[in-house]
């Protein structure tokens, strides 16, 4: 037993000595790899500043993940309610025009043309004319009528003018800050065009795509070419983008819905000197909405009226001169109530539509940037845009205005 106990004590002593020795070796190695500061007035000797042989590698994230990271950082750094979209790379925004890209941001809706192409941007439900649009922070105005049926009389900017290929950042400011131009009650939208120092290396980027819209049997084309060169202080970027699309859009459209304004005993009796006349029994009998059914015009609207008598040539087996009162409407619309007849919505100027033709767009950009230091940047941006739509439109309208329409056999859903 004494022999085993002595062996155990010897083993523990050897392990303790090895541990102390390894610690001393590690301390000595650490001391040799750590630069020794020179004494006052002396130069560091090569032996005292042995270089670190480990090489550091930079990990650069690009593509879609980098785009999301930049958007997150921009939102974090903003003092207001701001959202931003960054291109994955030069010329690699996924949409056909700027309006389509803004539609990816929450709280932003876009107005679309009848072909489905986005044209204007609206923020938080306000109209597009309440949105201030700037290009690189400067005011922008576009000579365009916008969508097919628009009059182009407000301040809204037709963003279908601008291709996504020539832009690297799109920003939506939902709340104003001191550095933003005033003029948009809903918010500000800023388009940031491409510049030479957006990428660390010189490059030449090109993009060619084919497109087919609607029922058109021809293939359109879209393409861009962007080149950028820079050294340490100065750079220049130039690019061009073009598109020709063939459209053939067919369907049914309307500018809204409307319901009739049924006549009442008071409306027939009228007023004298601003005082409501008392309806007679004959006027009450001729009314389409009697006093007991005064709620039949409760939904307002009432953009068209049903005639008081059947006009000549009405057809449908109706006799000219027949009084169109409440009893007439109920008899000729079996199963319907007078409230349903009053509130029935009909398409206003409903029509079948066929629009076909070509849409051409050409844009060019030139940007010169000078960076004499890391904190001082000068740049000159220029952007040219041209858009021409050559379209033929054919409509066959079902007129629902004040056009003496008599509802017969209506079905309500």
C-alpha positions in Angstrom: 0.0 0.0 0.0 2.9 2.4 0.8 4.4 1.7 -2.6 1.1 2.6 -4.4 0.7 5.7 -2.3 4.2 6.9 -3.2 3.6 6.2 -6.9 0.4 8.3 -6.8 2.2 11.2 -5.1 4.9 11.0 -7.8 2.4 11.0 -10.6 0.6 14.1 -9.2 3.9 15.9 -8.8 4.8 15.2 -12.4 1.5 16.4 -13.7 1.7 19.6 -11.6 5.2 20.2 -13.0 4.1 19.7 -16.6 1.3 22.2 -16.1 3.6 24.8 -14.7 6.1 24.3 -17.5 3.4 24.6 -20.2 2.2 27.8 -18.6 5.7 29.3 -18.6 6.1 28.3 -22.3 2.8 29.9 -23.2 3.8 33.1 -21.3 7.2 33.2 -23.1 5.6 32.7 -26.5 3.1 35.5 -25.8 5.9 37.7 -24.7 7.9 37.1 -27.9 4.9 37.8 -30.2 3.9 41.0 -28.3 5.7 44.1 -29.6 7.9 45.6 -26.9 7.6 49.4 -26.7 11.0 51.1 -27.2 12.6 52.9 -24.4 12.7 56.7 -24.5 14.9 57.9 -27.3 15.4 54.4 -28.8 14.2 52.9 -32.1 12.3 49.6 -32.0 14.5 46.8 -33.2 13.3 44.2 -35.7 13.4 41.5 -33.0 11.2 43.6 -30.7 8.4 44.1 -33.4 8.0 40.7 -35.0 5.2 41.0 -37.6 1.9 39.1 -37.2 1.9 36.4 -39.8 -2.0 36.0 -39.7 -3.6 37.5 -42.7 -7.1 39.2 -42.4 -9.7 38.8 -45.1 -12.5 41.2 -45.8 -15.9 39.6 -46.3 -18.0 41.7 -48.8 -21.7 41.0 -48.9 -23.4 41.8 -52.3 -26.6 41.1 -54.1 -30.0 41.0 -52.6 -28.8 40.5 -49.0 -26.7 43.6 -49.2 -29.7 45.5 -50.6 -31.7 44.5 -47.5 -28.9 45.4 -45.2 -28.5 48.9 -46.7 -32.3 49.4 -46.4 -32.2 48.4 -42.8 -29.3 50.7 -42.0 -30.9 53.6 -43.8 -34.1 53.2 -41.8 -32.1 52.9 -38.5 -30.1 56.1 -39.2 -33.2 58.1 -40.2 -34.7 60.5 -37.6 -38.2 60.3 -39.2 -40.4 57.7 -40.8 -38.3 56.6 -43.8 -38.2 53.6 -46.1 -35.6 53.0 -48.8 -35.0 50.5 -51.6 -31.4 49.8 -52.9 -30.6 48.2 -56.1 -28.9 44.8 -55.8 -26.3 46.1 -58.4 -26.1 48.7 -61.1 -29.1 48.2 -63.4 -30.6 45.4 -61.3 -33.8 46.8 -59.9 -36.3 44.1 -60.5 -39.1 46.3 -61.9 -39.8 48.0 -65.2 -40.2 51.5 -63.9 -39.8 53.6 -60.7 -43.5 53.5 -59.7 -43.5 49.7 -59.7 -40.5 49.7 -57.3 -42.1 52.1 -54.8 -45.1 49.7 -54.6 -42.9 47.4 -52.5 -42.9 49.8 -49.6 -45.6 49.6 -46.9 -48.0 52.5 -46.8 -47.4 53.3 -50.5 -49.9 52.6 -53.3 -49.5 53.3 -57.0 -51.9 54.4 -59.7 -51.9 52.0 -62.7 -52.8 52.6 -66.3 -55.3 50.4 -68.0 -52.4 48.2 -69.2 -51.4 47.5 -65.6 -48.3 49.7 -65.7 -47.7 51.9 -62.6 -47.7 55.6 -63.2 -48.1 57.7 -59.9 -47.3 57.2 -56.2 -49.6 57.9 -53.3 -48.6 57.8 -49.6 -50.9 56.8 -46.8 -54.1 57.0 -48.9 -53.7 60.6 -50.1 -53.8 61.4 -53.8 -50.6 61.3 -55.8 -50.7 65.1 -56.2 -50.0 65.4 -52.5 -46.7 63.6 -52.9 -43.6 65.7 -53.5 -41.2 64.0 -55.9 -37.5 65.0 -56.1 -34.5 63.8 -58.1 -31.3 63.7 -56.1 -33.0 66.1 -53.6 -34.0 68.6 -56.3 -37.5 69.4 -57.5 -38.7 67.6 -60.6 -41.5 68.3 -63.1 -42.6 66.0 -65.9 -44.6 67.1 -69.0 -47.0 64.1 -69.2 -50.7 63.4 -69.0 -50.0 60.4 -66.8 -52.5 57.5 -67.1 -54.8 57.1 -70.1 -57.8 59.0 -68.6 -55.9 61.5 -66.6 -55.9 65.2 -67.5 -52.4 66.0 -66.1 -53.6 69.2 -64.3 -52.2 68.4 -60.9 -48.7 68.2 -59.4 -48.4 64.4 -59.6 -45.3 63.1 -61.4 -45.6 60.4 -64.0 -42.9 57.9 -62.8 -43.4 55.6 -65.7 -41.0 58.1 -67.4 -38.1 56.7 -65.5 -36.5 53.2 -65.9 -35.1 51.5 -62.8 -31.8 50.7 -64.6 -30.4 54.2 -64.1 -31.1 54.5 -60.3 -29.5 52.9 -57.3 -31.7 54.1 -54.4 -35.3 55.1 -53.9 -36.4 56.8 -50.7 -39.9 57.4 -49.2 -40.0 60.0 -46.4 -43.4 59.7 -44.7 -42.6 62.5 -42.3 -40.8 65.7 -43.1 -37.5 66.8 -41.8 -35.7 70.2 -42.0 -33.5 69.1 -45.0 -36.5 68.2 -47.2 -38.2 70.5 -49.7 -41.7 71.4 -48.7 -44.7 70.8 -50.9 -45.9 67.4 -50.2 -48.6 67.0 -47.6 -48.4 63.2 -47.8 -44.6 62.9 -47.9 -41.6 63.0 -50.1 -40.3 60.6 -52.7 -36.6 60.9 -53.7 -35.0 59.2 -56.7 -31.2 58.7 -56.4 -29.5 58.3 -59.8 -26.4 56.2 -60.3 -23.0 57.9 -59.7 -19.4 56.8 -60.5 -18.4 56.0 -56.8 -21.4 53.8 -56.1 -19.2 50.8 -56.8 -15.5 50.4 -55.8 -14.4 49.2 -59.2 -14.9 50.4 -62.7 -17.5 48.5 -64.6 -19.6 48.1 -67.7 -23.1 46.8 -67.1 -25.7 45.8 -69.8 -29.2 44.3 -69.7 -31.5 43.0 -72.4 -35.0 41.7 -71.8 -38.0 40.7 -73.8 -41.6 41.4 -72.8 -45.1 40.6 -73.9 -48.1 42.5 -72.6 -51.8 41.7 -72.7 -53.1 40.2 -75.9 -50.4 41.6 -78.1 -48.8 39.1 -80.4 -45.5 40.9 -80.7 -42.5 40.7 -78.4 -41.3 44.0 -77.0 -37.7 44.7 -75.9 -36.1 46.5 -73.0 -32.4 47.2 -72.6 -29.8 49.3 -70.9 -26.0 50.0 -71.1 -24.1 51.7 -68.2 -20.4 52.4 -67.9 -18.5 53.9 -65.0 -14.8 54.9 -64.5 -13.1 56.6 -61.6 -9.8 56.9 -59.9 -9.1 58.1 -56.3 -10.7 61.6 -56.7 -12.7 61.9 -59.9 -15.1 59.7 -61.8 -17.6 59.7 -64.7 -20.7 57.6 -65.4 -22.8 57.4 -68.5 -25.8 55.2 -69.3 -28.7 54.8 -71.7 -31.9 52.9 -71.3 -34.6 52.2 -73.9 -37.9 50.3 -74.2 -40.4 49.5 -76.8 -43.5 47.6 -75.8 -46.5 46.4 -77.7 -49.8 46.5 -75.9 -53.3 45.2 -76.7 -55.6 45.6 -73.7 -59.2 44.5 -73.9 -61.9 44.5 -71.3 -64.8 46.3 -69.6 -64.3 49.6 -67.8 -66.2 52.3 -66.1 -65.5 55.7 -64.5 -67.6 54.8 -61.5 -71.0 53.6 -60.4 -74.2 55.6 -59.8 -77.8 55.1 -58.6 -81.0 56.9 -59.5 -82.6 59.8 -57.5 -86.3 58.8 -57.2 -88.8 61.6 -57.2 -90.7 62.4 -53.9 -93.9 64.3 -53.3 -91.9 67.3 -52.0 -89.6 67.3 -55.1 -92.6 67.3 -57.4 -94.5 70.0 -55.4 -91.3 72.2 -55.3 -90.9 75.4 -53.4 -92.2 79.0 -53.6 -90.1 81.8 -52.4 -87.9 79.3 -50.5 -90.9 77.7 -48.8 -91.8 74.1 -49.4 -95.2 73.6 -51.0 -97.6 71.1 -49.7 -97.9 68.2 -52.1 -101.3 67.4 -53.5 -102.8 64.0 -53.6 -102.0 63.7 -57.3 -98.4 64.7 -56.8 -98.1 62.1 -54.0 -99.5 59.4 -56.2 -97.1 60.3 -59.0 -94.1 60.1 -56.7 -91.6 57.2 -57.2 -90.7 57.4 -53.5 -93.7 58.2 -51.3 -93.6 59.9 -48.0 -93.8 56.6 -46.2 -90.6 55.5 -48.1 -88.5 58.6 -47.6 -85.5 56.5 -46.8 -85.2 55.1 -50.3 -82.7 57.9 -51.3 -80.7 57.4 -48.1 -77.4 56.5 -49.8 -77.1 59.8 -51.5 -75.6 59.6 -55.0 -78.5 60.0 -57.3 -76.6 61.1 -60.4 -79.5 60.3 -62.8 -83.3 60.4 -62.7 -86.0 58.1 -63.9 -88.5 60.0 -66.1 -91.9 60.8 -64.7 -93.7 59.3 -67.7 -92.7 56.8 -70.4 -91.2 58.8 -73.3 -92.2 58.2 -76.9 -90.3 55.4 -78.5 -89.2 53.8 -75.2 -89.9 50.3 -76.6 -89.9 47.2 -74.4 -93.8 47.1 -74.7 -94.2 50.3 -72.7 -96.9 52.8 -73.6 -95.9 56.4 -74.1 -97.3 58.7 -71.5 -97.7 56.1 -68.8 -96.9 57.5 -65.3 -93.7 56.1 -63.8 -94.5 56.1 -60.1 -93.7 53.8 -57.2 -96.4 51.3 -58.2 -95.0 51.2 -61.8 -91.5 50.5 -60.6 -92.6 47.7 -58.2 -94.8 46.1 -60.9 -92.0 46.1 -63.5 -89.3 44.8 -61.1 -90.9 41.8 -59.5 -89.6 40.8 -56.1 -87.7 44.1 -55.6 -88.4 46.7 -52.9 -88.4 50.4 -53.7 -85.2 50.8 -51.5 -83.4 48.3 -53.7 -84.4 50.1 -56.9 -83.3 53.4 -55.4 -79.9 52.1 -54.2 -79.1 49.8 -57.2 -75.7 50.7 -58.6 -75.2 50.9 -62.4 -71.8 51.5 -64.1 -71.5 55.1 -65.1 -70.2 55.3 -68.6 -69.6 51.5 -68.5 -68.1 50.3 -71.8 -66.1 47.6 -73.5 -62.7 48.9 -74.4 -59.8 48.0 -76.7 -56.5 49.9 -76.6 -53.6 48.8 -78.7 -50.4 50.3 -80.0 -46.8 50.9 -79.0 -45.1 52.6 -76.0 -41.6 53.9 -76.5 -39.3 55.3 -73.8 -35.7 56.5 -74.0 -33.6 57.7 -71.1 -29.9 58.8 -70.8 -27.8 59.7 -67.8 -24.4 61.4 -67.3 -22.9 61.9 -63.9 -19.5 63.5 -63.0 -18.2 63.3 -59.4 -15.2 64.8 -57.7 -14.1 63.7 -54.3 -11.1 65.7 -53.1 -11.4 64.2 -49.6 -13.5 61.7 -47.8 -15.9 64.4 -46.5 -16.0 66.7 -49.5 -17.9 65.6 -52.6 -18.9 67.5 -55.7 -21.2 66.0 -58.4 -23.1 67.1 -61.5 -26.0 64.8 -62.5 -28.0 65.1 -65.8 -30.9 63.0 -66.8 -32.8 63.0 -70.1 -36.2 61.3 -70.6 -38.5 60.8 -73.6 -41.7 58.9 -73.8 -44.1 58.5 -76.7 -47.3 56.4 -76.7 -48.9 55.7 -80.0 -52.2 54.1 -79.1 -55.5 53.5 -80.7 -58.5 53.2 -78.4 -62.0 52.0 -79.2 -64.9 52.1 -76.7 -68.6 51.2 -76.9 -70.2 53.0 -74.0 -73.4 52.2 -72.1 -74.5 55.7 -71.1 -75.8 56.0 -67.6 -76.3 59.6 -66.9 -79.5 61.6 -66.8 -80.6 59.7 -69.9 -84.2 58.7 -69.2 -83.3 55.1 -68.3 -86.3 53.1 -67.1 -85.3 50.1 -64.9 -87.1 46.9 -65.9 -86.7 43.4 -64.4 -83.6 44.3 -62.4 -81.8 41.6 -60.5 -80.0 42.4 -57.2 -77.1 40.6 -55.7 
